[in-house]
Structure formats: structure tokens, C-alpha cells
Amino acid sequence: MDVDKPLHDLGNLPSPAEVLAADYPEWHFWRERDTGRHGDWVALHATERDRVCRAPDIPGLRTQLEKDAAGRRARRGTPAGRHTAEGPIS
């Protein structure tokens, strides 16, 4: 970040956490606080409360969410990507 540039010139870019939340709207996100310090980032699935992912940073949390999704696809036999009842969306 250019500290000499006025904030309004930097644009309104979403944070990595906001991008992750937009990519996974069915999850709730927060950051734990441990004795006044930031802890892990946590993701809790909105309807399946036993699905919880955690990592010390946003890239790590994204990796955990991707692994969760891949594991669920593998258990259901669904390939990666977006699908409808008719097949993959291109």
C-alpha cells in the first residue's frame, strides 16, 4: 500500500476476507480472539453445524474450504465445478 497516496485514490477494494465470504456465501466467518490477540480465522457452515474450518490466515482458510468441498464432492461422486441437473455449466 502506498502510504503517500490519499485513501480515496486507492479504490474500494474488498479485503481477502470479504472475497472469501463472497465466494462461500453458505458459510459464516469470524476471527477468534485469544487473550486480546487475533487468533485463527474460522468458518462455520450455515446449515451443517458440524462443518467447521479454521486456519491462522485467509489463504489457509480458503485451502480448508476447498478441501471440505472436494471431500464432499468425492463422497457424492460429483466432479468439481458448477452443475445443474442437466450437467456441468460451461
C-alpha positions as CSV (number, residue, x, y, z in Angstrom):
1,M,0.0,0.0,0.0
2,D,1.3,3.4,-1.0
3,V,1.3,5.4,2.3
4,D,1.8,8.7,0.5
5,K,-1.4,8.3,-1.6
6,P,-4.7,9.5,-0.3
7,L,-7.1,6.7,0.7
8,H,-9.8,7.8,-1.8
9,D,-7.2,7.2,-4.6
10,L,-6.6,3.6,-3.6
11,G,-10.2,2.5,-4.5
12,N,-12.7,0.5,-2.6
13,L,-11.1,-3.0,-3.0
14,P,-12.6,-5.8,-1.0
15,S,-10.4,-7.4,1.6
16,P,-9.3,-11.0,1.2
17,A,-11.8,-12.0,3.9
18,E,-14.6,-10.2,2.1
19,V,-13.7,-12.0,-1.2
20,L,-13.7,-15.4,0.7
21,A,-17.1,-14.7,2.2
22,A,-18.5,-13.8,-1.2
23,D,-17.0,-17.0,-2.7
24,Y,-18.6,-19.1,0.1
25,P,-21.9,-17.5,0.9
26,E,-23.2,-20.6,2.7
27,W,-20.5,-20.1,5.4
28,H,-20.2,-17.8,8.4
29,F,-16.7,-16.3,9.0
30,W,-15.1,-14.7,12.0
31,R,-11.7,-14.3,13.6
32,E,-11.1,-15.7,17.1
33,R,-9.6,-13.5,19.8
34,D,-7.2,-15.1,22.2
35,T,-6.3,-13.0,25.3
36,G,-6.6,-9.8,23.4
37,R,-4.7,-11.0,20.3
38,H,-6.1,-12.2,17.0
39,G,-6.4,-16.0,16.7
40,D,-7.5,-18.3,13.9
41,W,-9.9,-17.5,11.2
42,V,-13.0,-19.7,11.5
43,A,-15.7,-20.8,9.0
44,L,-18.9,-22.4,10.2
45,H,-21.3,-23.8,7.6
46,A,-24.7,-22.1,7.9
47,T,-26.9,-25.2,8.0
48,E,-24.5,-28.1,8.7
49,R,-23.0,-27.0,12.1
50,D,-20.6,-29.9,12.2
51,R,-18.7,-28.4,9.2
52,V,-16.1,-26.1,10.7
53,C,-12.8,-25.0,9.1
54,R,-10.1,-23.0,10.8
55,A,-6.7,-21.6,9.8
56,P,-4.3,-18.9,11.0
57,D,-4.8,-16.8,7.8
58,I,-7.3,-16.3,5.0
59,P,-5.3,-18.2,2.3
60,G,-5.1,-21.2,4.7
61,L,-8.9,-20.9,5.4
62,R,-9.6,-20.9,1.7
63,T,-7.5,-24.1,1.4
64,Q,-9.5,-25.7,4.2
65,L,-12.8,-24.8,2.5
66,E,-11.6,-26.1,-0.9
67,K,-10.6,-29.4,0.8
68,D,-14.0,-29.6,2.5
69,A,-15.8,-29.0,-0.8
70,A,-13.6,-31.6,-2.6
71,G,-14.2,-34.2,0.1
72,R,-17.9,-33.7,-0.2
73,R,-17.8,-34.0,-4.0
74,A,-15.7,-37.1,-3.7
75,R,-18.2,-38.7,-1.2
76,R,-21.1,-37.8,-3.5
77,G,-19.2,-38.7,-6.7
78,T,-19.7,-35.2,-8.1
79,P,-16.9,-33.7,-10.2
80,A,-15.5,-30.2,-9.5
81,G,-17.3,-27.2,-11.0
82,R,-20.8,-25.9,-11.1
83,H,-23.5,-28.3,-12.2
84,T,-27.2,-28.4,-12.8
85,A,-29.4,-31.5,-13.0
86,E,-28.6,-31.5,-16.8
87,G,-24.8,-31.4,-16.3
88,P,-21.9,-29.0,-16.0
89,I,-22.3,-25.3,-16.5
90,S,-19.8,-24.0,-19.0
